[in-house]
Amino acid sequence: MGFPEIRPRRLRTTPAMRRLVAETRLAPSDLILPMFVREGASEVVPIASMPGVVQHTMETLRKASVEAVEAGVGGLMIYGIPTSKDATGSGGIDPDGILNRAIREVVSEVGHDTVVMADLCLDEFTSHGHCGVLAADGSVDNDATLALYAEMALAQASAGVHVVAPSGMMDGQVGFVRSALDAAGRTDVSLLAYSAKYASAFFGPFREAVESSLTGDRKAYQQDPANGREAIREVLLDVEEGADMVMVKPALGYLDVIARVSDVVDVPVAAYNVSGEHAMIEAAAANGWIDRERAIHEALTSIKRAGADIVLTYWATELAQTLR
């Protein structure tokens, strides 16, 4: 008398029971590992604001790629850090630039066993730190930038990349890059669009990781964190222009956007667990305020639960080893 007839707690009684009825599961193949390679480096350079993450040498990049593949990680996303920059970001297009050399090295090492991706943006290579070339008034020239993105995509394709990932949030970037690849006969190269990339404070540590030259901000081309419907418009435009996959970035502060995007598209949805999100968990764990391993697993599970099929995270290899 008076006791509930329905008892949901029965399905939480033991670890085995909880595992049996789990609605969301992380698998190593869901994860993409972002990797930084520094031109001219003779040893790894730790990134202070991102504990556990480094700027690689070419040799350690290869070794880390092998480790990730052996752990079952689904793919690798490569970022290059050049020794010199210019106003047009020409180092990102140069076949012998650090990013394209790194693509060739990683593809040679593990290209048959994983998906090799590369960031397609000029910000690491421009002296002003913006994602495109500048007009006379100092604003980013959208259409002039598209031509450079096309060149960059072709250079990455020639280096052997499997997936190009335009991240600059220029209008029309997906269609322009897709057309350029197809016209060159590179219909085999896939396109992961950074479709809903927000002008976020959580990108801060990444700027250290790539030694960004940016002064000011990118609010004129990245999305306003206040807007959700705008993300849907951006995503649908990218799919229409030929995106094979779409991305929401950051992830944890935008779980609602991930959910809305996954409801409206029929292509895989990626989400980027960004540098600031990584740094917050690592800092809290270092202070003994949270259980690090549980927090990592919970954070990434929440991203998957929200609707992401693919999660980019700096913990990819570590988590994949744990999951296996």
Secondary structure, DSSP 8 states (H G I E B T S, - for coil): --S-S--GGGGGSSHHHHHHT-S----GGGEEEEEEEETT-SS-EE-TTSTT-EEE-HHHHHHHHHHHHHHT--EEEEEEE-S--BTT-GGGT-TTSHHHHHHHHHHHHHTTTSEEEEEE-STTTBTT--SS-B-TTSSB-HHHHHHHHHHHHHHHHHHT-SEEEE-S--TTHHHHHHHHHHHTT-TTSEEEEEEEEB--GGGHHHHHHTT----S--TTTSB-TT-SHHHHHHHHHHHHHT-SEEEEESSGGGHHHHHHHHHH-SS-EEEE--HHHHHHHHHHHHTTSS-HHHHHHHHHHHHHHHT-SEEE-TTHHHHHHHH-
